[in-house]
Amino acid sequence: MLLAVRDTAAEVAGSTRGGTAPRLRLAVLGPLDLRVDGFSVRPTPPKIQQVLALLAVHADQVVPVSSIFRELWDDEPPRTALRTTQTYIGQLRRCLADALGLDMDTITSEYLVTEGRGYALRTGAAQLDLHEFERLARQGREALALGDPVRADALLTAAARLWSGMPLGNVATGPILRVQVELLRELRLGVLEDQVQAKIALRREQEVLGELTELAAEYPLNENLQGQLITVLHHCGRRAAALEVYSRLRTRLVEDLGLEPSQALRHLQQATLSGEPPARDGRGPAAWGRARVDTLPTPRTGRR
């Protein structure tokens, strides 16, 4: 059985023939899901799910056949890899055709297209939660940079709500998807950091103190998170706890990486010692030293 809910696919196809364009929604910010007019039509074979996930995280980009080989078979593709991949793509196209009530020519030319030695999943009128997340996150960052924490908070909250768990948590991942999952987690973490900055600017630190404490514990060497936690604790009147966070961070950086905290963090510690409250300018996450990842890279071919 190719579709998770085969009978609902037929029902959707029937409504399409009545003249209403089907609404396709693809989700990767949690379990992989494919829905048409609210009905789940996610393919059930694990390898086809894997191919769909790879195409989805690179939607509207060409995914080379060599990248599909590497994702499915790592460094040991079988001699039949090309034919097998073409079979998986054909089955995925049939899944879309059945779900949308469209002919295979339309699917091949408008939805899942062949380009050179690769394939591209074209979203068109479809909704992809990753694209929506990136749009909201970008607008939220821009609002922070413009000094509008109210708008930033609303946008970033909407972005965070699109997540429903571990990205692609129901998909068997190979070497390429494993990297993409980590990058997706970085994207989410960046939005959460921006949310904290907006709350600080709005003097609503108490709302994020609990979650921020948990995140800082999960990422003990993330200087941006630790700096935000120091700032929030200071604004909440907990200077001793803020200084303890700095001390713990410095110990970990020195012992694990042989590094001292960044200059910005050292200044933050001195301000905390002197009782000077950190700024609430809301212009964006303080650059404590962690590089930000804002977009997923184009899939690469071959080994790195």
C-alpha contacts under 8 A as a table, 3 or more apart, distances in Angstrom:
res1	aa1	res2	aa2	distance
1	M	4	A	7.51
1	M	6	R	7.81
1	M	44	T	7.29
2	L	6	R	7.69
2	L	43	P	5.32
2	L	44	T	5.80
2	L	45	P	6.72
2	L	91	Q	7.82
2	L	95	C	6.86
3	L	6	R	5.06
3	L	9	A	7.94
3	L	41	V	5.38
3	L	42	R	5.85
3	L	43	P	4.55
3	L	44	T	6.00
3	L	95	C	6.64
4	A	40	S	6.81
4	A	41	V	5.33
4	A	42	R	5.31
4	A	43	P	5.60
4	A	44	T	5.64
5	V	8	T	5.61
5	V	9	A	6.59
5	V	39	F	7.68
5	V	40	S	6.21
5	V	41	V	5.45
5	V	42	R	7.61
6	R	9	A	5.15
6	R	10	A	6.75
6	R	41	V	6.97
7	D	10	A	5.26
7	D	11	E	6.46
8	T	11	E	4.80
8	T	12	V	6.13
8	T	39	F	6.39
8	T	40	S	7.86
8	T	41	V	7.71
9	A	12	V	5.09
9	A	13	A	6.15
9	A	36	V	7.83
9	A	39	F	7.46
9	A	41	V	6.48
9	A	98	D	6.31
9	A	99	A	4.51
9	A	100	L	7.47
10	A	13	A	4.99
10	A	14	G	6.21
10	A	98	D	6.97
10	A	99	A	6.81
10	A	101	G	7.73
11	E	14	G	5.12
11	E	15	S	6.55
12	V	15	S	5.18
12	V	16	T	6.30
12	V	22	P	7.44
12	V	36	V	7.06
12	V	37	D	7.03
12	V	39	F	7.89
12	V	99	A	6.48
12	V	100	L	6.75
12	V	101	G	7.21
13	A	16	T	5.00
13	A	17	R	6.43
13	A	98	D	6.86
13	A	99	A	6.11
13	A	100	L	5.56
13	A	101	G	4.06
13	A	102	L	7.82
14	G	17	R	5.31
14	G	18	G	6.71
14	G	101	G	7.21
15	S	18	G	5.10
15	S	19	G	7.19
15	S	20	T	6.52
15	S	22	P	7.93
16	T	19	G	5.50
16	T	20	T	5.17
16	T	21	A	5.83
16	T	22	P	6.03
16	T	100	L	7.08
16	T	101	G	6.17
17	R	20	T	7.28
17	R	101	G	7.17
22	P	36	V	6.34
22	P	37	D	6.00
22	P	100	L	6.24
23	R	35	R	7.97
23	R	36	V	5.40
23	R	37	D	5.02
23	R	38	G	7.97
23	R	125	A	7.74
23	R	126	A	6.46
23	R	127	Q	7.89
24	L	34	L	7.39
24	L	35	R	5.79
24	L	36	V	4.60
24	L	37	D	6.58
24	L	100	L	7.99
24	L	125	A	7.68
24	L	126	A	4.80
24	L	127	Q	6.19
25	R	34	L	5.89
25	R	35	R	5.11
25	R	36	V	6.34
25	R	126	A	5.73
25	R	127	Q	4.59
25	R	128	L	5.87
25	R	129	D	7.74
26	L	32	L	7.62
26	L	33	D	5.81
26	L	34	L	4.63
26	L	35	R	6.37
26	L	56	A	7.67
26	L	126	A	7.61
26	L	127	Q	6.17
26	L	128	L	4.87
26	L	129	D	6.58
27	A	30	G	7.10
27	A	31	P	7.26
27	A	32	L	5.54
27	A	33	D	5.07
27	A	34	L	6.46
27	A	128	L	5.97
27	A	129	D	5.31
27	A	130	L	7.27
28	V	31	P	6.19
28	V	32	L	4.90
28	V	33	D	6.91
28	V	53	A	7.29
28	V	56	A	7.40
28	V	57	V	7.24
28	V	128	L	7.90
28	V	129	D	6.78
28	V	130	L	6.70
28	V	167	P	5.74
28	V	168	L	5.56
29	L	32	L	7.54
29	L	129	D	6.76
29	L	130	L	6.59
29	L	162	L	6.94
29	L	163	W	5.05
29	L	164	S	6.29
29	L	165	G	6.94
29	L	166	M	7.03
29	L	167	P	4.61
29	L	168	L	6.77
29	L	184	L	7.79
30	G	163	W	5.95
30	G	164	S	4.66
30	G	165	G	4.37
30	G	166	M	4.89
30	G	167	P	4.05
30	G	168	L	5.45
30	G	169	G	6.09
31	P	164	S	7.39
31	P	165	G	6.97
31	P	166	M	6.94
31	P	167	P	6.06
31	P	168	L	4.69
31	P	169	G	4.89
31	P	170	N	5.21
31	P	171	V	7.52
32	L	42	R	7.84
32	L	49	Q	7.93
32	L	53	A	6.97
32	L	167	P	7.56
32	L	168	L	5.05
32	L	169	G	7.16
32	L	170	N	6.40
32	L	171	V	6.95
33	D	40	S	6.93
33	D	41	V	7.77
33	D	42	R	5.57
34	L	40	S	5.76
34	L	41	V	5.59
34	L	42	R	4.77
35	R	38	G	5.46
35	R	39	F	5.13
35	R	40	S	4.35
35	R	41	V	5.55
35	R	42	R	7.00
36	V	39	F	5.26
36	V	40	S	6.59
36	V	41	V	6.93
36	V	99	A	6.75
36	V	100	L	7.02
41	V	95	C	7.79
41	V	99	A	6.65
42	R	49	Q	7.79
43	P	48	I	6.77
43	P	49	Q	6.16
43	P	92	L	7.61
43	P	95	C	7.03
44	T	48	I	7.47
44	T	49	Q	6.76
45	P	48	I	5.46
45	P	49	Q	6.29
46	P	49	Q	5.04
46	P	50	Q	6.18
46	P	171	V	7.02
46	P	172	A	6.86
47	K	50	Q	4.92
47	K	51	V	6.30
47	K	72	L	7.31
47	K	88	Y	7.63
48	I	51	V	5.07
48	I	52	L	6.08
48	I	88	Y	5.85
48	I	89	I	7.78
48	I	91	Q	7.76
48	I	92	L	6.72
49	Q	52	L	5.02
49	Q	53	A	6.02
49	Q	171	V	6.57
50	Q	53	A	5.10
50	Q	54	L	6.23
50	Q	72	L	7.59
50	Q	171	V	6.24
50	Q	172	A	6.53
50	Q	173	T	6.75
51	V	54	L	5.13
51	V	55	L	6.22
51	V	68	I	7.01
51	V	88	Y	7.66
51	V	89	I	7.86
52	L	55	L	5.16
52	L	56	A	5.93
52	L	92	L	7.54
53	A	56	A	4.95
53	A	57	V	6.23
53	A	168	L	7.36
53	A	171	V	7.75
53	A	177	L	7.87
54	L	57	V	5.60
54	L	58	H	6.55
54	L	63	V	7.96
54	L	68	I	7.72
54	L	177	L	6.50
55	L	58	H	5.22
55	L	59	A	5.69
55	L	63	V	6.67
55	L	119	Y	7.80
55	L	120	A	6.56
55	L	121	L	5.82
56	A	59	A	4.73
56	A	121	L	6.71
57	V	130	L	7.55
57	V	180	Q	7.56
57	V	296	L	7.84
58	H	61	Q	5.47
58	H	62	V	7.55
58	H	63	V	7.17
58	H	120	A	7.96
58	H	121	L	7.84
58	H	296	L	7.77
58	H	298	T	6.83
58	H	299	P	7.36
59	A	120	A	6.64
59	A	121	L	5.19
59	A	122	R	6.19
59	A	123	T	6.67
60	D	120	A	5.84
60	D	121	L	5.60
60	D	122	R	4.87
60	D	123	T	6.51
61	Q	120	A	5.53
61	Q	121	L	7.26
61	Q	122	R	7.99
61	Q	298	T	7.27
62	V	115	E	6.81
62	V	118	G	5.86
62	V	119	Y	5.33
62	V	120	A	4.54
62	V	121	L	7.84
63	V	67	S	6.56
63	V	68	I	7.35
63	V	118	G	5.26
63	V	119	Y	5.35
63	V	120	A	6.05
63	V	299	P	6.29
64	P	67	S	5.27
64	P	68	I	6.73
64	P	117	R	5.82
64	P	118	G	3.98
64	P	119	Y	6.54
64	P	299	P	7.67
64	P	300	R	7.90
64	P	301	T	6.73
65	V	68	I	5.08
65	V	69	F	6.26
65	V	82	L	7.77
65	V	85	T	7.93
65	V	117	R	5.92
65	V	118	G	4.83
65	V	119	Y	7.28
66	S	69	F	4.95
66	S	70	R	6.22
66	S	301	T	5.80
66	S	302	G	6.51
67	S	70	R	5.06
67	S	71	E	6.10
67	S	176	I	7.65
67	S	299	P	6.94
67	S	300	R	6.69
67	S	301	T	5.35
67	S	302	G	6.84
68	I	71	E	5.07
68	I	72	L	6.10
68	I	85	T	7.61
69	F	72	L	5.35
69	F	73	W	5.78
69	F	74	D	6.91
69	F	77	P	6.14
69	F	81	A	6.71
69	F	82	L	7.97
69	F	85	T	7.73
70	R	73	W	5.37
70	R	74	D	4.24
70	R	75	D	6.15
70	R	77	P	7.30
70	R	174	G	7.67
70	R	175	P	7.19
70	R	176	I	7.33
70	R	302	G	7.36
71	E	74	D	5.68
71	E	173	T	7.51
71	E	174	G	4.73
71	E	175	P	5.65
71	E	176	I	5.44
71	E	177	L	6.92
72	L	77	P	7.81
72	L	174	G	6.12
73	W	76	E	5.57
73	W	77	P	5.00
73	W	78	P	7.80
73	W	174	G	7.63
74	D	77	P	6.84
74	D	174	G	6.92
74	D	175	P	6.62
77	P	80	T	7.91
77	P	81	A	5.81
78	P	81	A	5.14
79	R	82	L	7.73
80	T	83	R	5.42
80	T	84	T	5.95
81	A	84	T	5.10
81	A	85	T	5.96
82	L	85	T	5.12
82	L	86	Q	6.18
83	R	86	Q	5.10
83	R	87	T	6.22
84	T	87	T	4.98
84	T	88	Y	6.29
85	T	88	Y	5.05
85	T	89	I	6.20
86	Q	89	I	5.08
86	Q	90	G	6.07
87	T	90	G	5.01
87	T	91	Q	6.17
88	Y	91	Q	5.08
88	Y	92	L	6.13
89	I	92	L	5.02
89	I	93	R	6.09
90	G	93	R	5.05
90	G	94	R	6.19
91	Q	94	R	4.98
91	Q	95	C	6.15
92	L	95	C	4.94
92	L	96	L	6.36
93	R	96	L	5.12
93	R	97	A	6.09
93	R	104	M	7.04
93	R	107	I	6.36
93	R	108	T	7.08
93	R	112	L	6.68
94	R	97	A	4.92
94	R	98	D	6.01
94	R	104	M	6.94
95	C	98	D	5.32
95	C	99	A	6.12
96	L	99	A	5.08
96	L	100	L	5.89
96	L	102	L	7.95
96	L	107	I	7.11
97	A	100	L	5.30
97	A	101	G	5.57
97	A	102	L	4.88
97	A	103	D	5.93
97	A	104	M	6.03
97	A	107	I	6.28
98	D	101	G	5.24
98	D	102	L	6.87
99	A	102	L	7.97
102	L	106	T	6.56
102	L	107	I	6.94
103	D	106	T	5.57
103	D	107	I	6.59
104	M	107	I	5.00
104	M	108	T	5.99
105	D	108	T	5.12
105	D	109	S	6.08
106	T	109	S	5.20
106	T	110	E	5.69
106	T	111	Y	7.33
107	I	110	E	5.41
107	I	111	Y	4.85
107	I	112	L	5.97
107	I	113	V	7.60
108	T	111	Y	6.08
108	T	112	L	5.29
108	T	113	V	5.05
108	T	114	T	7.41
109	S	112	L	6.92
109	S	113	V	5.49
110	E	113	V	6.47
110	E	122	R	6.67
111	Y	121	L	5.81
111	Y	122	R	4.92
111	Y	123	T	6.82
111	Y	124	G	7.74
112	L	119	Y	6.85
112	L	120	A	5.76
112	L	121	L	4.64
112	L	122	R	6.15
113	V	119	Y	5.64
113	V	120	A	5.41
113	V	121	L	6.57
113	V	122	R	7.40
114	T	117	R	7.48
114	T	118	G	5.98
114	T	119	Y	4.60
114	T	120	A	6.55
115	E	118	G	5.40
115	E	119	Y	5.63
115	E	120	A	7.02
116	G	119	Y	7.86
123	T	126	A	4.90
123	T	127	Q	6.88
123	T	128	L	7.26
127	Q	131	H	7.84
127	Q	132	E	7.77
128	L	131	H	5.48
128	L	132	E	6.55
129	D	132	E	5.07
129	D	133	F	6.00
129	D	162	L	6.76
130	L	133	F	4.97
130	L	134	E	6.14
131	H	134	E	5.15
131	H	135	R	6.20
132	E	135	R	5.13
132	E	136	L	6.23
132	E	159	A	7.56
133	F	136	L	5.29
133	F	137	A	6.00
133	F	159	A	4.99
133	F	160	A	7.67
133	F	162	L	6.80
134	E	137	A	5.07
134	E	138	R	6.00
134	E	159	A	7.77
134	E	294	D	7.94
134	E	295	T	7.65
135	R	138	R	5.23
135	R	139	Q	6.24
136	L	139	Q	5.16
136	L	140	G	5.99
136	L	155	L	5.58
136	L	156	L	6.44
136	L	158	A	7.15
136	L	159	A	5.50
137	A	140	G	5.00
137	A	141	R	6.20
137	A	155	L	6.92
137	A	156	L	5.80
137	A	159	A	6.10
137	A	191	V	6.30
138	R	141	R	5.21
138	R	142	E	6.22
139	Q	142	E	5.00
139	Q	143	A	6.16
139	Q	152	A	7.42
139	Q	155	L	6.93
140	G	143	A	5.09
140	G	144	L	6.32
140	G	151	R	7.15
140	G	152	A	4.33
140	G	153	D	7.07
140	G	154	A	7.88
140	G	155	L	5.18
140	G	156	L	5.45
140	G	194	D	7.87
141	R	144	L	5.05
141	R	145	A	6.20
141	R	152	A	6.75
141	R	194	D	6.99
141	R	284	G	6.67
142	E	145	A	5.02
142	E	146	L	6.22
142	E	152	A	7.73
143	A	146	L	5.04
143	A	147	G	6.31
143	A	148	D	5.13
143	A	149	P	6.60
143	A	151	R	6.30
143	A	152	A	5.01
144	L	147	G	5.12
144	L	148	D	5.53
144	L	149	P	5.56
144	L	152	A	5.66
144	L	194	D	7.99
144	L	198	A	6.97
144	L	282	G	5.72
144	L	283	R	4.75
144	L	284	G	5.09
145	A	148	D	7.58
145	A	282	G	7.42
145	A	283	R	4.40
145	A	284	G	5.57
146	L	283	R	6.57
147	G	281	D	7.16
147	G	282	G	5.79
147	G	283	R	5.33
148	D	151	R	5.75
148	D	152	A	6.23
148	D	282	G	7.39
149	P	152	A	4.74
149	P	153	D	5.80
149	P	198	A	4.91
149	P	199	K	7.53
149	P	201	A	6.31
149	P	202	L	6.61
149	P	282	G	5.98
150	V	153	D	5.28
150	V	154	A	6.48
150	V	198	A	7.32
150	V	202	L	7.29
151	R	154	A	5.22
151	R	155	L	6.24
152	A	155	L	5.22
152	A	156	L	5.97
152	A	195	Q	7.65
152	A	198	A	6.45
153	D	156	L	5.25
153	D	157	T	5.92
153	D	195	Q	5.94
153	D	198	A	5.59
153	D	199	K	7.08
154	A	157	T	5.25
154	A	158	A	6.28
155	L	158	A	5.16
155	L	159	A	6.28
156	L	159	A	4.93
156	L	160	A	6.15
156	L	191	V	6.34
156	L	192	L	7.74
156	L	194	D	7.33
156	L	195	Q	5.96
157	T	160	A	5.12
157	T	161	R	6.26
157	T	195	Q	7.11
158	A	161	R	5.22
158	A	162	L	6.88
159	A	162	L	5.60
159	A	163	W	7.81
159	A	191	V	7.61
160	A	163	W	5.91
160	A	188	R	7.11
160	A	191	V	7.02
160	A	192	L	7.31
161	R	164	S	7.63
164	S	167	P	7.99
165	G	169	G	7.34
166	M	169	G	5.04
167	P	181	V	6.00
167	P	184	L	6.99
167	P	185	R	7.46
168	L	171	V	5.44
168	L	181	V	7.17
173	T	176	I	7.65
173	T	177	L	5.32
173	T	178	R	5.70
174	G	177	L	5.56
174	G	178	R	6.01
175	P	178	R	5.33
175	P	179	V	6.63
176	I	179	V	5.40
176	I	180	Q	6.43
176	I	299	P	7.94
177	L	180	Q	4.81
177	L	181	V	6.03
178	R	181	V	5.17
178	R	182	E	6.52
179	V	182	E	5.24
179	V	183	L	6.29
180	Q	183	L	4.95
180	Q	184	L	6.08
180	Q	296	L	7.27
181	V	184	L	5.05
181	V	185	R	6.28
182	E	185	R	5.05
182	E	186	E	6.30
183	L	186	E	4.90
183	L	187	L	6.30
183	L	293	V	7.33
183	L	296	L	6.71
184	L	187	L	5.00
184	L	188	R	6.39
184	L	296	L	7.54
185	R	188	R	5.12
185	R	189	L	6.15
186	E	189	L	4.97
186	E	190	G	6.15
186	E	292	R	7.98
186	E	293	V	6.39
187	L	190	G	5.18
187	L	191	V	6.52
187	L	293	V	6.18
187	L	294	D	5.98
187	L	295	T	7.41
188	R	191	V	5.20
188	R	192	L	6.33
189	L	192	L	5.05
189	L	193	E	6.22
190	G	193	E	5.09
190	G	194	D	6.26
190	G	292	R	6.91
190	G	293	V	7.48
190	G	294	D	7.76
191	V	194	D	4.97
191	V	195	Q	6.11
192	L	195	Q	4.93
192	L	196	V	6.31
193	E	196	V	5.13
193	E	197	Q	6.40
193	E	224	N	7.85
193	E	225	L	6.89
193	E	228	Q	7.94
193	E	285	P	6.68
194	D	197	Q	5.03
194	D	198	A	6.30
194	D	284	G	6.50
194	D	285	P	5.79
195	Q	198	A	5.09
195	Q	199	K	6.24
196	V	199	K	5.04
196	V	200	I	6.15
196	V	205	E	7.55
196	V	208	V	6.50
196	V	212	L	7.78
196	V	228	Q	7.44
197	Q	200	I	5.07
197	Q	201	A	6.29
197	Q	228	Q	7.65
197	Q	282	G	5.94
197	Q	284	G	6.32
197	Q	285	P	5.83
198	A	201	A	5.10
198	A	202	L	6.23
198	A	282	G	5.67
198	A	284	G	7.71
199	K	202	L	4.93
199	K	203	R	6.07
199	K	204	R	4.94
199	K	205	E	5.65
199	K	207	E	7.66
199	K	208	V	7.45
200	I	203	R	5.04
200	I	204	R	5.91
200	I	205	E	5.36
200	I	232	V	7.06
200	I	280	R	5.94
200	I	282	G	7.05
201	A	204	R	7.67
201	A	280	R	4.63
201	A	281	D	5.83
201	A	282	G	4.65
202	L	205	E	7.96
202	L	280	R	7.92
202	L	282	G	7.98
203	R	280	R	7.85
204	R	207	E	5.82
204	R	208	V	7.69
205	E	208	V	5.63
205	E	209	L	6.18
205	E	232	V	5.77
205	E	235	H	7.37
205	E	236	C	7.14
206	Q	209	L	5.22
206	Q	210	G	7.81
206	Q	232	V	7.89
206	Q	236	C	7.14
207	E	210	G	7.51
208	V	211	E	5.51
208	V	212	L	5.78
209	L	212	L	5.12
209	L	213	T	6.00
209	L	229	L	7.50
209	L	232	V	6.83
209	L	233	L	7.63
210	G	213	T	5.24
210	G	214	E	6.49
211	E	214	E	5.11
211	E	215	L	6.20
212	L	215	L	5.02
212	L	216	A	6.02
212	L	225	L	7.50
212	L	229	L	6.49
213	T	216	A	5.16
213	T	217	A	6.27
213	T	229	L	6.75
214	E	217	A	5.13
214	E	218	E	6.26
215	L	218	E	4.96
215	L	219	Y	6.14
215	L	225	L	7.40
216	A	219	Y	5.11
216	A	220	P	5.60
216	A	222	N	7.36
216	A	225	L	5.67
216	A	226	Q	5.88
216	A	229	L	7.28
217	A	220	P	5.35
219	Y	222	N	5.43
219	Y	225	L	7.71
220	P	223	E	8.00
220	P	226	Q	7.39
220	P	249	L	6.86
220	P	252	R	7.75
221	L	226	Q	7.82
221	L	249	L	6.69
221	L	252	R	7.00
221	L	253	L	6.66
222	N	225	L	5.59
222	N	226	Q	6.29
222	N	290	R	6.58
223	E	226	Q	5.04
223	E	227	G	5.88
223	E	249	L	7.91
223	E	261	P	7.67
223	E	262	S	7.99
223	E	265	L	7.82
223	E	288	W	5.44
223	E	289	G	6.15
223	E	290	R	6.26
224	N	227	G	5.13
224	N	228	Q	6.19
224	N	285	P	7.62
224	N	286	A	6.83
224	N	287	A	6.65
224	N	288	W	4.83
224	N	289	G	6.61
224	N	290	R	6.14
225	L	228	Q	5.07
225	L	229	L	6.14
226	Q	229	L	5.03
226	Q	230	I	6.21
226	Q	245	V	6.98
226	Q	246	Y	7.38
226	Q	249	L	7.34
227	G	230	I	5.10
227	G	231	T	6.22
227	G	246	Y	7.89
227	G	265	L	6.38
227	G	268	L	7.64
227	G	286	A	7.96
227	G	288	W	6.68
228	Q	231	T	4.98
228	Q	232	V	6.09
228	Q	286	A	7.94
229	L	232	V	5.09
229	L	233	L	5.99
229	L	242	A	7.18
229	L	245	V	7.71
230	I	233	L	5.25
230	I	234	H	6.10
230	I	241	A	7.87
230	I	242	A	4.47
230	I	243	L	7.14
230	I	245	V	6.50
230	I	246	Y	7.11
231	T	234	H	5.16
231	T	235	H	6.27
231	T	242	A	7.33
231	T	268	L	7.94
231	T	277	P	7.90
231	T	278	P	6.10
232	V	235	H	5.15
232	V	236	C	6.14
233	L	236	C	4.98
233	L	237	G	6.38
233	L	238	R	5.06
233	L	239	R	6.41
233	L	241	A	6.78
233	L	242	A	5.44
234	H	237	G	5.19
234	H	238	R	5.24
234	H	239	R	4.88
234	H	242	A	6.04
234	H	272	T	6.93
234	H	277	P	6.74
234	H	278	P	7.69
235	H	238	R	7.36
235	H	277	P	6.61
235	H	278	P	7.67
238	R	241	A	5.47
238	R	242	A	6.33
239	R	242	A	4.89
239	R	243	L	6.18
239	R	272	T	6.52
239	R	273	L	7.84
239	R	275	G	7.87
240	A	243	L	5.19
240	A	244	E	6.24
241	A	244	E	4.96
241	A	245	V	6.32
242	A	245	V	5.16
242	A	246	Y	6.55
242	A	272	T	7.58
243	L	246	Y	5.09
243	L	247	S	6.20
243	L	269	Q	6.77
243	L	272	T	7.12
243	L	273	L	7.64
244	E	247	S	5.01
244	E	248	R	6.06
245	V	248	R	5.19
245	V	249	L	6.10
246	Y	249	L	5.08
246	Y	250	R	6.10
246	Y	269	Q	6.89
247	S	250	R	5.20
247	S	251	T	6.25
248	R	251	T	5.22
248	R	252	R	6.34
249	L	252	R	5.18
249	L	253	L	6.12
249	L	261	P	7.74
250	R	253	L	5.13
250	R	254	V	6.06
250	R	260	E	6.38
250	R	261	P	5.95
251	T	254	V	5.32
251	T	255	E	5.98
252	R	255	E	5.21
252	R	256	D	5.58
252	R	257	L	7.60
253	L	256	D	5.41
253	L	257	L	5.21
253	L	258	G	6.18
253	L	259	L	5.35
253	L	260	E	6.26
253	L	261	P	6.98
254	V	257	L	5.63
254	V	258	G	4.26
254	V	259	L	4.88
254	V	260	E	5.92
255	E	258	G	5.80
261	P	265	L	6.07
261	P	266	R	6.50
262	S	265	L	5.28
262	S	266	R	6.37
262	S	288	W	6.32
262	S	289	G	6.41
263	Q	266	R	5.03
263	Q	267	H	6.21
264	A	267	H	5.14
264	A	268	L	6.22
264	A	287	A	7.59
264	A	288	W	5.89
265	L	268	L	4.85
265	L	269	Q	6.19
265	L	288	W	6.23
266	R	269	Q	5.05
266	R	270	Q	6.33
267	H	270	Q	5.08
267	H	271	A	6.18
268	L	271	A	5.07
268	L	272	T	6.17
268	L	278	P	7.15
269	Q	272	T	5.03
269	Q	273	L	6.19
270	Q	273	L	5.04
270	Q	274	S	6.22
271	A	274	S	5.14
271	A	275	G	6.06
271	A	276	E	4.96
271	A	277	P	6.87
271	A	278	P	7.07
272	T	275	G	5.02
272	T	276	E	5.95
272	T	277	P	6.86
272	T	278	P	7.75
273	L	276	E	7.71
282	G	285	P	7.87
287	A	290	R	7.00
293	V	296	L	7.81
